[in-house]
Amino acid sequence: MVTKYLRHSLIALVIAVSSLPQAIALDAAPLKGKSLAFVVQDLSNPIWAQYAKTLTEVAASHGMRCTALDCKSNAATQITQVENFIQEGTDAIILHPAEANALETVAKQAKDAGMKVISWDILMENADVGYLKDNFVAGKLVGEQAAKWINAKLGGEAQVALLEYPVYPELIQRAKGIEAGLAEFAPNAKIVARAPAINATEGMSKTETLLMANPDIKIIVCIGDGGAVGANEAVKAAGLDADDFGIFGCDGSQEALSKIMNNEPLRMSLSWGTSYDTVDELLTLTSGLLAGKDMDREFICGMTPVTIENVEDYIE
């Protein structure tokens, strides 16, 4: 096998991707002279922008041209983008589908044209490989970490705000996981407000509104670091950044990790490893497909809660 399949239990210690042995070292030879498309939902999401930058740079170091685009969450736009890459004769594509069912036909067209297709977050029928996250488990870990803070700092009771993004199925699952984690580990905490936020601008404005309506909120749980970073700034601007106020995010963006390191209200983010870990895995999958190797259909990412105790291990 040329990839790995990882499953995690909330009971067991969750191990960082960066600490796990790679199933196979990256063979960069099949990448040289090839072209890669990286088509994501929305590059205003900081973690996606971070992945795009790192992937483009690392691919270039191996002689591979990488083009990164987003579709602003519009499936029709994304279909057109994939069609354009097919016309250009692109060798491989990493596709983060805005709407998986709508992208299946064009993904098949890409494969029929000889393109290698990796789907991100959702296992598509017409992808060669799915690069996947267990978003419910990820959310539950965020909820569990927030619950630990509530139990330690707030006596097990707290008013909680949830910054969600009920546009994509994977993020809906992540929000459900957060709710489940809070309910299981801090049953006396209550979600009193929720709002959609995918980036820092939305996170800041939505948090300002939520705090005005619910001044007793002490905990903000977020489906992504974009919203969490914005919430962090809103909390500081409101003068609420006390030692017991906690914001909990997901994705391990460098901006979020810097806030954790500075002991700001953002206390935790769930990391899938550094962006270089992720890019190494993506290029290993891409290399294997281009070389015609036998591949597993699913690659499940590892994840680790990052707090002030271990954040230095994840700052790039």
Phi, psi and chi 1 to 4 in degrees:
 res  aa     phi    psi   chi1   chi2   chi3   chi4
   1 MET       -  151.0  -66.6  -64.0  179.9      -
   2 VAL  -117.6   15.9  -63.2      -      -      -
   3 THR  -144.4 -176.2 -174.7      -      -      -
   4 LYS  -131.4  155.1   63.4 -172.6  178.5 -174.2
   5 TYR  -126.7  112.2 -173.5   82.6      -      -
   6 LEU  -114.3  132.1  -56.5  174.9      -      -
   7 ARG  -122.6  151.2  -70.1 -155.8  178.3  -87.1
   8 HIS  -130.5  150.3  -58.1  -87.8      -      -
   9 SER  -116.2  139.8  166.5      -      -      -
  10 LEU   -65.1  -22.0  -73.7  169.7      -      -
  11 ILE   -77.9  -38.5  -60.6  172.9      -      -
  12 ALA   -78.3  160.8      -      -      -      -
  13 LEU   -65.6  131.1  175.1   65.9      -      -
  14 VAL   -88.0  126.8 -179.0      -      -      -
  15 ILE  -102.0  139.9  -55.9  173.2      -      -
  16 ALA   -67.3  144.7      -      -      -      -
  17 VAL   -57.0  -41.9  173.2      -      -      -
  18 SER   -65.5  -18.6   56.8      -      -      -
  19 SER   -94.7   -4.3   70.3      -      -      -
  20 LEU   -90.7  142.6  -70.4  170.1      -      -
  21 PRO   -66.8  138.1   24.2  -33.3      -      -
  22 GLN   -68.7  142.5  -66.7  -63.4  -49.0      -
  23 ALA   -66.0  -30.2      -      -      -      -
  24 ILE  -158.9  140.8 -173.8  169.3      -      -
  25 ALA   -69.1  147.7      -      -      -      -
  26 LEU   -63.4  121.9  170.8   61.2      -      -
  27 ASP   -95.9  102.8  176.6    7.7      -      -
  28 ALA   -79.5  -12.2      -      -      -      -
  29 ALA   -56.7  -43.6      -      -      -      -
  30 PRO   -66.7  -12.9  -23.2   36.1      -      -
  31 LEU   -83.8  -26.9  -54.8  177.9      -      -
  32 LYS   -61.6  127.6 -170.9  172.3 -177.9  179.0
  33 GLY    81.0    0.5      -      -      -      -
  34 LYS   -97.9  168.2  -58.8  -65.7 -174.8  179.1
  35 SER  -122.1  143.8   55.0      -      -      -
  36 LEU  -131.0  134.6  173.8   66.3      -      -
  37 ALA  -106.1  137.1      -      -      -      -
  38 PHE  -122.8  102.5 -173.6   50.6      -      -
  39 VAL  -115.2  110.8 -176.2      -      -      -
  40 VAL  -117.1  173.9  -56.5      -      -      -
  41 GLN   -71.5  -48.7  -66.3  168.0   -9.8      -
  42 ASP  -159.6  111.8 -168.7  -15.2      -      -
  43 LEU   -79.1   -0.9  -74.6  172.7      -      -
  44 SER   -75.4  -14.9   73.4      -      -      -
  45 ASN   -74.0  118.5 -176.0  -23.8      -      -
  46 PRO   -60.7  -32.4   19.3  -31.3      -      -
  47 ILE   -69.5  -35.1 -165.9   64.9      -      -
  48 TRP   -69.6  -39.1  -76.9  100.3      -      -
  49 ALA   -63.0  -38.3      -      -      -      -
  50 GLN   -65.3  -45.6 -172.6  172.6  -46.5      -
  51 TYR   -60.8  -43.0  -72.1  145.5      -      -
  52 ALA   -61.6  -44.0      -      -      -      -
  53 LYS   -63.7  -47.8  178.7  176.9 -177.4  -67.0
  54 THR   -66.7  -43.0  -55.8      -      -      -
  55 LEU   -62.7  -43.0 -179.5   60.8      -      -
  56 THR   -61.8  -43.3  -59.2      -      -      -
  57 GLU   -68.8  -45.5  -68.7  174.2   -7.6      -
  58 VAL   -70.1  -40.5  175.3      -      -      -
  59 ALA   -58.9  -43.3      -      -      -      -
  60 ALA   -61.8  -35.7      -      -      -      -
  61 SER   -65.6  -19.3   74.1      -      -      -
  62 HIS  -102.7   12.2  -65.3  -54.1      -      -
  63 GLY    79.7   19.6      -      -      -      -
  64 MET  -111.8  135.1  179.4  179.1 -129.2      -
  65 ARG   -88.8  125.9  177.1  172.2   57.3   85.6
  66 CYS  -120.3  128.9  177.3      -      -      -
  67 THR  -113.9  123.5  -57.9      -      -      -
  68 ALA  -108.2  130.1      -      -      -      -
  69 LEU  -137.0  155.5  -64.4  175.2      -      -
  70 ASP  -121.6  166.9   72.2   -3.0      -      -
  71 CYS  -115.7    9.9   64.3      -      -      -
  72 LYS    52.2   37.9  -53.7  -59.3 -178.3 -170.6
  73 SER    66.0   21.8  -54.7      -      -      -
  74 ASN  -108.9  114.4 -174.0  -60.8      -      -
  75 ALA   -63.9  -37.9      -      -      -      -
  76 ALA   -63.6  -40.9      -      -      -      -
  77 THR   -63.0  -41.4  -61.3      -      -      -
  78 GLN   -65.9  -38.7 -162.0  169.3   46.3      -
  79 ILE   -59.4  -45.8  -70.5  169.0      -      -
  80 THR   -61.4  -40.4  -60.7      -      -      -
  81 GLN   -61.7  -44.7  -69.4  169.9  -23.9      -
  82 VAL   -64.7  -41.7  177.2      -      -      -
  83 GLU   -58.4  -40.6  -70.6  173.8  -20.9      -
  84 ASN   -64.7  -39.6  -70.1  -20.9      -      -
  85 PHE   -67.3  -34.4  -76.9  118.2      -      -
  86 ILE   -62.4  -45.4  -66.0  171.1      -      -
  87 GLN   -62.2  -33.2  -69.6  -61.5  -44.0      -
  88 GLU   -78.1   -9.6  -66.8  171.8   10.5      -
  89 GLY    75.9   30.3      -      -      -      -
  90 THR   -61.2  141.4  -57.4      -      -      -
  91 ASP   -80.7  -35.1  -63.4  -65.1      -      -
  92 ALA  -150.2  154.9      -      -      -      -
  93 ILE  -139.7  136.6 -174.9  167.8      -      -
  94 ILE  -106.1  116.3  -60.6  168.3      -      -
  95 LEU  -117.2  120.1  179.2   60.2      -      -
  96 HIS  -103.6   92.4 -174.9 -148.2      -      -
  97 PRO   -69.3  131.1   24.1  -32.2      -      -
  98 ALA   -68.2  -31.6      -      -      -      -
  99 GLU  -152.9  102.5 -174.0  179.7  -23.6      -
 100 ALA   -56.1  -47.0      -      -      -      -
 101 ASN   -60.9  -37.4  -70.0  -21.8      -      -
 102 ALA   -70.2  -23.1      -      -      -      -
 103 LEU   -93.2   -6.3  -89.4  -67.8      -      -
 104 GLU   -61.7  -43.1  -73.4  -72.3    5.0      -
 105 THR   -63.1  -47.0  -62.1      -      -      -
 106 VAL   -71.6  -28.5   76.5      -      -      -
 107 ALA   -64.9  -39.8      -      -      -      -
 108 LYS   -64.7  -39.6 -176.0  176.7 -174.1  -56.4
 109 GLN   -62.2  -38.4  -68.5  169.6   -4.4      -
 110 ALA   -64.0  -45.0      -      -      -      -
 111 LYS   -64.2  -41.7  -73.6 -178.2   65.6  177.1
 112 ASP   -62.6  -27.9  -70.5  -14.9      -      -
 113 ALA   -84.1    0.4      -      -      -      -
 114 GLY    96.6    4.1      -      -      -      -
 115 MET   -80.3  141.9 -171.7 -176.2  -62.7      -
 116 LYS   -88.3  132.3  -56.6  -57.8 -178.8 -176.8
 117 VAL  -119.3  122.4  179.8      -      -      -
 118 ILE  -114.2  122.2  -61.8  169.9      -      -
 119 SER   -96.3  143.9   63.3      -      -      -
 120 TRP  -109.7  130.2 -171.6  -51.4      -      -
 121 ASP    76.3  -29.5 -105.1   -2.4      -      -
 122 ILE  -128.1  128.4  -63.1  173.3      -      -
 123 LEU   -79.2  104.8 -176.5   60.0      -      -
 124 MET   -86.4  144.3  -63.6  176.5   61.4      -
 125 GLU   -58.9  -37.7  179.9 -178.9  -12.7      -
 126 ASN  -100.6   22.7  -72.0  -53.9      -      -
 127 ALA   -98.3  147.9      -      -      -      -
 128 ASP   -71.5  -39.0  -65.7  -68.8      -      -
 129 VAL  -142.7  143.9  175.2      -      -      -
 130 GLY  -106.2  124.4      -      -      -      -
 131 TYR   -97.1  103.7 -173.1   81.0      -      -
 132 LEU  -121.3  153.4  -50.1  174.7      -      -
 133 LYS  -123.5  142.4  -60.8  170.0 -177.9  175.0
 134 ASP   -84.9   91.7 -169.5  -33.4      -      -
 135 ASN   -70.7  -30.1  -77.6  -70.3      -      -
 136 PHE   -66.4  -46.8 -177.8   84.8      -      -
 137 VAL   -62.5  -40.4  170.0      -      -      -
 138 ALA   -59.2  -48.2      -      -      -      -
 139 GLY   -61.0  -39.8      -      -      -      -
 140 LYS   -64.7  -34.9 -165.2  166.9 -175.8 -177.1
 141 LEU   -65.3  -39.6  -80.0  168.6      -      -
 142 VAL   -62.1  -46.3  173.6      -      -      -
 143 GLY   -61.7  -39.2      -      -      -      -
 144 GLU   -65.2  -42.1 -179.2  179.8   -4.4      -
 145 GLN   -64.9  -40.9  -69.6  -66.6  -51.4      -
 146 ALA   -62.8  -39.8      -      -      -      -
 147 ALA   -63.4  -40.3      -      -      -      -
 148 LYS   -60.5  -40.6  -72.2 -179.4  178.0  179.0
 149 TRP   -64.6  -45.0 -177.7  -87.3      -      -
 150 ILE   -59.8  -43.5  -68.2  166.4      -      -
 151 ASN   -68.1  -37.1  -66.3  -29.0      -      -
 152 ALA   -80.7  -38.1      -      -      -      -
 153 LYS  -103.8  -24.2  -60.2  -76.9 -172.4  176.7
 154 LEU  -126.4   16.9  -59.7  168.7      -      -
 155 GLY    65.7   23.3      -      -      -      -
 156 GLY    85.9   -1.3      -      -      -      -
 157 GLU  -126.1  138.0  -62.4 -176.7    1.3      -
 158 ALA  -164.9  150.3      -      -      -      -
 159 GLN   -90.0  130.5  -68.7 -168.2   15.9      -
 160 VAL  -122.2  140.9 -179.4      -      -      -
 161 ALA  -109.8  141.2      -      -      -      -
 162 LEU  -115.0  118.0  170.7   59.3      -      -
 163 LEU   -94.8  108.8  -66.8 -175.2      -      -
 164 GLU  -115.4 -172.8   56.6 -173.9  -13.7      -
 165 TYR  -156.5   77.9 -157.3   68.3      -      -
 166 PRO   -78.3   51.3   30.1  -35.1      -      -
 167 VAL  -105.9  -41.5  176.0      -      -      -
 168 TYR  -107.4  140.6  -55.7  117.8      -      -
 169 PRO   -56.3  -37.9  -25.0   33.7      -      -
 170 GLU   -66.7  -34.1   60.2  -89.9   28.1      -
 171 LEU   -80.5  -26.1  -64.2 -175.6      -      -
 172 ILE   -64.3  -42.6  -68.5  171.4      -      -
 173 GLN   -63.6  -38.5  -75.2  -60.3  -54.0      -
 174 ARG   -63.3  -43.0 -161.5  175.6  -70.1 -177.2
 175 ALA   -64.0  -40.1      -      -      -      -
 176 LYS   -62.6  -37.7  -71.7 -178.8  177.6  178.3
 177 GLY   -64.7  -40.6      -      -      -      -
 178 ILE   -59.3  -46.8  -69.9  173.1      -      -
 179 GLU   -60.2  -41.6  -66.9  179.2   87.2      -
 180 ALA   -65.5  -40.8      -      -      -      -
 181 GLY   -64.2  -42.6      -      -      -      -
 182 LEU   -63.6  -45.2  -77.9  169.1      -      -
 183 ALA   -62.6  -37.2      -      -      -      -
 184 GLU   -77.0  -41.3 -179.6  174.5  -15.7      -
 185 PHE  -103.6  -15.8  -62.6  103.9      -      -
 186 ALA  -142.0   68.8      -      -      -      -
 187 PRO   -62.5  -17.8   20.2  -31.2      -      -
 188 ASN   -92.1   -1.9  -68.3  -34.6      -      -
 189 ALA   -80.1  148.9      -      -      -      -
 190 LYS  -133.3  127.6 -177.4  179.1 -179.8 -178.0
 191 ILE   -76.9  112.5  -63.9  175.4      -      -
 192 VAL  -104.0  -10.9  -62.4      -      -      -
 193 ALA  -157.4  150.7      -      -      -      -
 194 ARG  -151.0  151.0   55.7 -156.3  -56.8  157.8
 195 ALA  -157.9  152.8      -      -      -      -
 196 PRO   -81.0  135.6   28.4  -32.9      -      -
 197 ALA  -158.8  121.2      -      -      -      -
 198 ILE  -110.9  -18.7 -166.8   67.3      -      -
 199 ASN  -135.6  177.1   54.7   45.4      -      -
 200 ALA   -66.0  -37.2      -      -      -      -
 201 THR   -61.9  -47.6  -60.2      -      -      -
 202 GLU   -65.9  -41.0  -67.0  174.3   -9.1      -
 203 GLY   -60.4  -40.2      -      -      -      -
 204 MET   -69.4  -49.3 -174.9  169.3 -175.8      -
 205 SER   -66.4  -40.9   63.6      -      -      -
 206 LYS   -68.0  -36.8  -63.1  -62.9  174.7   58.6
 207 THR   -67.8  -40.7  -61.4      -      -      -
 208 GLU   -55.2  -45.2  -70.4  170.4  -15.6      -
 209 THR   -66.2  -44.3  -59.6      -      -      -
 210 LEU   -64.1  -39.2  -65.7  178.9      -      -
 211 LEU   -69.9  -33.7  -69.6  174.8      -      -
 212 MET   -65.6  -39.5  -71.6  179.5   63.5      -
 213 ALA   -80.8  -24.2      -      -      -      -
 214 ASN  -136.0   75.3  -56.1  -86.1      -      -
 215 PRO   -67.4  -11.0   22.7  -33.4      -      -
 216 ASP   -93.1    3.7  -67.3  -32.1      -      -
 217 ILE   -60.9  132.1  -74.4  172.4      -      -
 218 LYS  -121.0  -13.5  -77.8  -75.8 -169.5  177.4
 219 ILE  -132.4  134.3  -59.5  -66.6      -      -
 220 ILE  -125.7  121.7  -57.7  175.4      -      -
 221 VAL  -109.3  140.2  -74.9      -      -      -
 222 CYS  -134.2  142.2  -48.2      -      -      -
 223 ILE   -76.0  -13.7   53.1   83.4      -      -
 224 GLY  -155.4  163.7      -      -      -      -
 225 ASP   -74.6  -20.9  -78.7  -17.3      -      -
 226 GLY   -58.4  -55.6      -      -      -      -
 227 GLY   -61.3  -38.4      -      -      -      -
 228 ALA   -64.6  -41.3      -      -      -      -
 229 VAL   -64.7  -42.4  166.6      -      -      -
 230 GLY   -64.2  -41.1      -      -      -      -
 231 ALA   -61.1  -39.8      -      -      -      -
 232 ASN   -57.3  -44.6 -174.8   76.3      -      -
 233 GLU   -69.3  -37.1  -61.1  -47.8  -56.9      -
 234 ALA   -65.5  -40.8      -      -      -      -
 235 VAL   -65.1  -42.6  168.6      -      -      -
 236 LYS   -65.4  -43.0  -69.4 -165.2  -61.2 -179.7
 237 ALA   -62.5  -31.2      -      -      -      -
 238 ALA   -83.1   -3.0      -      -      -      -
 239 GLY    71.7   26.8      -      -      -      -
 240 LEU  -104.3    9.5  -61.6  175.3      -      -
 241 ASP   -80.8   64.8   49.1  -27.7      -      -
 242 ALA   -82.8  169.6      -      -      -      -
 243 ASP   -65.0  -20.8  -71.2  -18.1      -      -
 244 ASP  -100.1    1.9   60.5   -6.6      -      -
 245 PHE   -84.9  132.4 -159.5  108.6      -      -
 246 GLY  -132.3  133.0      -      -      -      -
 247 ILE  -117.0  135.5  -59.7  169.5      -      -
 248 PHE  -129.3  122.1  -60.0   81.7      -      -
 249 GLY  -118.0 -168.5      -      -      -      -
 250 CYS  -152.6  135.5 -170.8      -      -      -
 251 ASP   119.5  -15.4  -73.8  -28.3      -      -
 252 GLY    65.1   39.4      -      -      -      -
 253 SER   -67.2  151.7   74.2      -      -      -
 254 GLN   -62.5  -35.7  -69.2  -61.0  -64.6      -
 255 GLU   -64.4  -43.0 -171.9  172.7    9.2      -
 256 ALA   -64.1  -42.6      -      -      -      -
 257 LEU   -64.6  -33.4  -61.2 -173.6      -      -
 258 SER   -65.6  -34.5   70.5      -      -      -
 259 LYS   -67.6  -41.0  -52.2  -63.7 -176.4 -173.5
 260 ILE   -61.4  -44.9  -65.0  170.2      -      -
 261 MET   -62.0  -33.4  179.0  171.0  -80.2      -
 262 ASN   -83.0    4.7  -69.1  -23.1      -      -
 263 ASN    60.2   42.6 -158.2   29.5      -      -
 264 GLU   -87.8  179.5  -63.1 -174.5   28.8      -
 265 PRO   -58.6  -24.8  -28.5   36.4      -      -
 266 LEU   -73.0  109.1 -149.8  170.5      -      -
 267 ARG   -99.9  -22.2  -51.4  -66.3 -179.7  178.9
 268 MET  -157.8  144.3  170.5  -93.8  169.9      -
 269 SER  -138.0  148.5 -178.8      -      -      -
 270 LEU   -91.1  121.2 -170.9   70.8      -      -
 271 SER  -103.7  142.5  175.2      -      -      -
 272 TRP   -96.7   15.0  -45.0   98.5      -      -
 273 GLY   103.5  172.4      -      -      -      -
 274 THR   -68.5  165.7   68.8      -      -      -
 275 SER   -62.4  -28.1   64.6      -      -      -
 276 TYR   -71.7  -36.1  -69.7   94.5      -      -
 277 ASP   -59.3  -48.9  -65.5  -34.5      -      -
 278 THR   -61.9  -46.1  -62.6      -      -      -
 279 VAL   -64.0  -38.5  164.2      -      -      -
 280 ASP   -60.2  -41.3 -176.9   71.8      -      -
 281 GLU   -66.9  -43.8  -69.3  168.1  -11.8      -
 282 LEU   -63.1  -42.8  -71.9  169.6      -      -
 283 LEU   -72.9  -28.6  -69.0  179.2      -      -
 284 THR   -64.9  -43.0  -63.1      -      -      -
 285 LEU   -63.4  -45.2  -64.7  176.5      -      -
 286 THR   -62.3  -44.6  -56.9      -      -      -
 287 SER   -60.3  -45.6  171.8      -      -      -
 288 GLY   -60.9  -42.8      -      -      -      -
 289 LEU   -64.5  -44.2  -70.9  171.0      -      -
 290 LEU   -65.7  -29.0  -69.8  172.1      -      -
 291 ALA   -84.8   -3.2      -      -      -      -
 292 GLY    76.3   24.7      -      -      -      -
 293 LYS   -79.7  158.7  -65.2 -179.4  179.4  178.5
 294 ASP   -72.9  125.0 -178.6   32.6      -      -
 295 MET  -120.8  143.4  -52.0  -68.1  -70.4      -
 296 ASP   -65.1  151.2  -73.5  -16.6      -      -
 297 ARG   -77.3  -24.2  -82.5  -84.1  -71.2  156.3
 298 GLU  -128.8  136.6  -61.2 -178.7   12.5      -
 299 PHE  -124.4  111.9 -175.8  103.7      -      -
 300 ILE   -98.7  124.5  -50.0  -62.8      -      -
 301 CYS   -75.7  145.5  -55.0      -      -      -
 302 GLY   -79.4  167.0      -      -      -      -
 303 MET  -152.2  150.6   58.9 -170.9  107.0      -
 304 THR  -145.7  131.3  -58.1      -      -      -
 305 PRO   -66.7  132.1  -19.4   32.8      -      -
 306 VAL  -112.8  123.7  178.6      -      -      -
 307 THR  -128.2 -172.9   65.3      -      -      -
 308 ILE   -58.8  -25.6 -169.4   69.5      -      -
 309 GLU   -71.8  -31.8  -76.5   78.1   19.3      -
 310 ASN  -128.1   10.9   63.0  -16.7      -      -
 311 VAL   -63.4  -30.3   65.3      -      -      -
 312 GLU   -61.6  -24.2  -69.2 -173.8   -0.5      -
 313 ASP   -73.1  -13.6  -64.5  -24.5      -      -
 314 TYR  -117.9   -5.1  -65.6   86.9      -      -
 315 ILE   -75.3  127.6  -69.9  -73.2      -      -
 316 GLU   -91.6      -  -63.3  176.7   13.6      -
